[in-house]
Amino acid sequence: MTHFTAPHSPFGLLAAMAVLMLAGCAVGPSPNQAGRAESDKSAFTGHEKVDVDADVRSDFEAAMRHLRAGEYEKGVELLSSVTQRAPGHTAPYINLAIAYRRMGKLPAAEESIKKALRLDPVHPVANVEYGLICRKTGKFAEARKAYEQALTRHPGFLPARKNLGILCDIYLGDLDCALSHYRTYSAGAPDDKNVPIWIADVEKRLDQQKR
């Protein structure tokens, strides 16, 4: 038996991908906000450290190599096999969800991430990925719930802070929420030079609302 963990850090920043606004929803982001919707790149990840057979571990690592190379079909095929042989672990389901989302297969992505969340309802990476899927399908209230769920057990998980700020800012129009989470994120990630600009922008709009 060997340990089953993702090859890279479990908490690499997940994507805040651009969302196709559905008809009848809020207007799209203004030009100075648009970059906020594509702030990060997806990271294939996982975090549990549990025992699995060596062949399962080998297939998982091979799948990850395919996914990072953009070979999604091959990665998905291997990960699907891994989930059948190690159904009690979240990492394969999370990575399947990310791969399916990148492929534009949102129903499959949602199905996979929900399986991960059934195993661990407060898993921070799974909740953020679910939030991204919900954002992409226009389910903004559900996305907010997912980000907040991640933060209930993991308040220092910065991807949830950043993505919740973006959601509140651009898609929900809740500027107080956006400002709070942008500030918390910026304090924990001072090297991210974009967020102070976003903070200033939100502060300006809040000030305009009060006039």
C-alpha positions as CSV (number, residue, x, y, z in Angstrom):
1,M,0.0,0.0,0.0
2,T,1.1,3.5,-0.6
3,H,-0.1,7.0,0.3
4,F,-2.5,8.7,-2.1
5,T,-1.8,12.4,-2.3
6,A,-1.6,14.9,-5.1
7,P,1.9,15.6,-6.4
8,H,1.6,19.3,-5.7
9,S,0.4,21.5,-2.9
10,P,-3.3,20.8,-2.1
11,F,-4.1,24.5,-1.8
12,G,-2.7,25.9,-5.0
13,L,-5.1,28.6,-6.2
14,L,-8.1,27.3,-8.1
15,A,-9.5,29.1,-11.1
16,A,-11.8,32.1,-11.1
17,M,-12.8,31.5,-14.7
18,A,-14.9,33.8,-16.8
19,V,-18.6,33.1,-16.5
20,L,-21.1,33.1,-19.4
21,M,-23.9,35.3,-18.0
22,L,-27.3,33.8,-18.5
23,A,-30.2,35.8,-19.9
24,G,-32.1,37.6,-17.2
25,C,-29.1,37.6,-14.8
26,A,-27.1,40.6,-13.8
27,V,-25.2,42.6,-16.5
28,G,-21.7,41.5,-17.3
29,P,-18.6,42.9,-15.8
30,S,-17.4,46.3,-16.9
31,P,-14.1,46.5,-18.8
32,N,-12.2,47.3,-15.6
33,Q,-13.7,44.4,-13.8
34,A,-13.4,41.7,-16.5
35,G,-9.9,40.6,-15.5
36,R,-11.4,39.7,-12.1
37,A,-13.3,36.9,-13.7
38,E,-10.2,35.2,-15.0
39,S,-7.8,35.9,-12.2
40,D,-6.3,32.5,-11.6
41,K,-5.5,29.3,-13.5
42,S,-6.9,25.9,-12.5
43,A,-4.7,23.7,-10.4
44,F,-5.3,19.9,-10.4
45,T,-5.1,19.0,-6.8
46,G,-6.1,16.8,-3.9
47,H,-5.3,16.7,-0.2
48,E,-6.0,13.5,1.6
49,K,-3.2,11.2,2.6
50,V,-4.6,7.7,2.7
51,D,-3.5,4.2,1.8
52,V,-4.3,2.9,-1.7
53,D,-2.8,0.1,-3.8
54,A,0.4,1.0,-5.7
55,D,-1.3,0.5,-9.1
56,V,-4.1,2.9,-8.1
57,R,-1.6,5.5,-7.1
58,S,0.4,5.0,-10.3
59,D,-2.8,5.5,-12.4
60,F,-3.7,8.6,-10.4
61,E,-0.2,10.1,-11.0
62,A,-0.4,9.2,-14.7
63,A,-3.8,10.9,-14.9
64,M,-2.4,14.0,-13.3
65,R,0.4,14.2,-15.9
66,H,-2.1,13.9,-18.7
67,L,-4.3,16.6,-17.2
68,R,-1.5,19.0,-16.8
69,A,-0.4,18.4,-20.4
70,G,-4.0,19.2,-21.5
71,E,-4.7,15.6,-22.5
72,Y,-8.0,15.7,-20.8
73,E,-9.6,12.6,-22.4
74,K,-6.8,10.4,-21.3
75,G,-6.7,11.9,-17.9
76,V,-10.4,11.5,-17.4
77,E,-10.3,7.9,-18.5
78,L,-7.7,7.1,-15.9
79,L,-9.3,9.1,-13.2
80,S,-12.7,7.4,-13.8
81,S,-10.9,4.1,-13.3
82,V,-9.3,5.4,-10.1
83,T,-12.7,6.5,-8.7
84,Q,-14.0,3.0,-9.2
85,R,-11.1,1.4,-7.4
86,A,-10.8,4.0,-4.7
87,P,-14.3,5.4,-4.3
88,G,-13.8,6.8,-0.8
89,H,-11.3,9.5,-1.7
90,T,-12.0,13.0,-2.8
91,A,-8.9,13.9,-4.9
92,P,-9.9,11.8,-8.0
93,Y,-13.4,13.3,-8.0
94,I,-12.2,16.9,-7.6
95,N,-9.7,16.5,-10.5
96,L,-12.4,14.9,-12.6
97,A,-14.6,17.9,-12.0
98,I,-11.8,20.3,-12.9
99,A,-11.1,18.4,-16.1
100,Y,-14.7,18.2,-17.1
101,R,-15.2,21.9,-16.5
102,R,-12.2,22.7,-18.7
103,M,-13.7,20.5,-21.4
104,G,-17.0,22.4,-21.1
105,K,-18.8,19.3,-19.8
106,L,-20.5,21.1,-16.9
107,P,-23.1,18.4,-15.9
108,A,-20.4,15.8,-15.6
109,A,-18.2,18.3,-13.7
110,E,-21.1,19.0,-11.2
111,E,-21.8,15.3,-10.8
112,S,-18.1,14.6,-10.0
113,I,-17.7,17.5,-7.5
114,K,-20.9,16.5,-5.7
115,K,-19.5,13.0,-5.1
116,A,-16.4,14.6,-3.5
117,L,-18.7,16.8,-1.4
118,R,-20.7,13.9,-0.2
119,L,-17.4,12.4,1.1
120,D,-16.3,15.7,2.7
121,P,-19.0,18.5,2.8
122,V,-16.5,21.1,4.1
123,H,-13.6,20.2,1.8
124,P,-12.2,23.6,0.9
125,V,-11.0,22.7,-2.6
126,A,-14.1,20.8,-3.5
127,N,-16.3,23.7,-2.3
128,V,-14.4,26.2,-4.3
129,E,-14.6,24.0,-7.4
130,Y,-18.3,23.6,-6.9
131,G,-18.6,27.4,-6.6
132,L,-16.8,27.9,-9.9
133,I,-19.1,25.4,-11.6
134,C,-22.2,27.1,-10.1
135,R,-20.8,30.5,-11.3
136,K,-20.4,29.2,-14.8
137,T,-24.0,28.0,-14.9
138,G,-25.4,31.2,-13.4
139,K,-26.3,29.7,-10.0
140,F,-24.7,32.6,-8.1
141,A,-26.5,32.1,-4.8
142,E,-25.4,28.4,-4.7
143,A,-21.8,29.5,-5.6
144,R,-21.8,31.9,-2.6
145,K,-23.0,29.1,-0.3
146,A,-20.2,26.8,-1.5
147,Y,-17.5,29.5,-0.9
148,E,-18.9,30.2,2.5
149,Q,-19.0,26.5,3.3
150,A,-15.3,26.3,2.5
151,L,-14.6,29.1,4.9
152,T,-16.6,27.8,7.8
153,R,-13.9,25.1,8.5
154,H,-11.0,26.8,6.7
155,P,-11.2,30.5,7.1
156,G,-7.7,31.0,6.0
157,F,-8.2,29.3,2.6
158,L,-7.4,32.2,0.3
159,P,-8.9,30.9,-3.0
160,A,-12.3,30.8,-1.3
161,R,-11.8,34.4,-0.1
162,K,-10.8,35.7,-3.5
163,N,-13.5,33.9,-5.4
164,L,-16.2,34.9,-3.0
165,G,-15.0,38.5,-3.4
166,I,-15.2,38.3,-7.1
167,L,-18.6,36.7,-7.0
168,C,-20.0,39.4,-4.6
169,D,-18.4,42.1,-6.7
170,I,-19.2,41.2,-10.2
171,Y,-22.2,38.8,-10.1
172,L,-24.1,39.7,-6.9
173,G,-23.4,43.4,-6.7
174,D,-22.8,43.0,-2.9
175,L,-19.9,45.5,-2.6
176,D,-19.7,45.2,1.2
177,C,-19.1,41.5,0.9
178,A,-16.6,42.0,-1.9
179,L,-14.6,44.6,0.0
180,S,-14.5,42.4,3.1
181,H,-13.2,39.3,1.3
182,Y,-10.8,41.3,-1.0
183,R,-9.2,42.8,2.1
184,T,-8.9,39.5,3.9
185,Y,-7.4,37.9,0.8
186,S,-5.0,40.8,0.2
187,A,-3.7,40.6,3.7
188,G,-2.9,36.9,3.2
189,A,-1.6,37.3,-0.3
190,P,0.3,40.6,-0.4
191,D,2.2,39.6,-3.6
192,D,-1.1,39.6,-5.6
193,K,-0.9,43.2,-6.9
194,N,-4.2,43.1,-8.7
195,V,-6.4,42.9,-5.6
196,P,-5.4,46.3,-4.1
197,I,-6.6,47.8,-7.4
198,W,-9.9,46.0,-7.0
199,I,-10.2,47.1,-3.4
200,A,-9.8,50.8,-4.5
201,D,-12.4,50.3,-7.2
202,V,-14.9,48.8,-4.8
203,E,-14.3,51.5,-2.2
204,K,-14.9,54.2,-4.9
205,R,-18.2,52.6,-6.0
206,L,-19.3,52.3,-2.4
207,D,-18.5,56.0,-1.8
208,Q,-20.5,56.9,-4.9
209,Q,-23.5,54.9,-3.6
210,K,-23.4,56.9,-0.4
211,R,-23.6,60.3,-2.2
